[in-house]
């Protein structure tokens, strides 16, 4: 479907303002997802706007970090060296996964990789 430039800019404005996602716009207006992304890019360039920050990265929605309580610290104080190393490795793996944008739920055959941004990784 062919849209005029004002119509394309209106679609892009709705996406940039967060009224709808790019995927929703692609379905609603029967457009290719790449075309929708290009509309938003052109809209940003013409209006000198910064790139849009995904909703899961805006301030206030950052993943909270649990600060260890005194009970947790006492638990660490009673651990052996091997147990402390194991906990440190688990923390490092979790940190690396969060940086890549996913978490893991479950273990073994029931392990599930959950993306933080809601996108499918397949």
Steps between C-alpha positions, in 0.01 A plus 500: 500500500638841404492782755570867447786666682270666761334164566839330541614773740176461699558125531859561608392765754257252661780245531757752626254635759430146621134487393574174316793272432666456163357148477147625573536772235626248244191285552251787526623682189593184305868597476831320504671531840811647332289769335354596837849526650605720208196726556607549862862564400395763245263659750783526755742647247253758369407613852853476646385254769720259695454124462205370695585317822319165530246498782692235693810725514333826607588624846281356769467165325860389543548156647534536873796351677448337836744626759605218732353524847688419820354148491639447149840627608497261795417217259804592288721516811418138583564367147807307400738634237355267234143612579602866477667439164186322374280795609740746333491303173118490511491878555740559208292278268180681601666837441617393153152375410340825615747696287398289200133561578363177641445306821475127563210341687507142615777245463592193299245393239250759631746788448337797329679803353289812553589815300479821703360708215216260419639417154531144376864397458429230240 
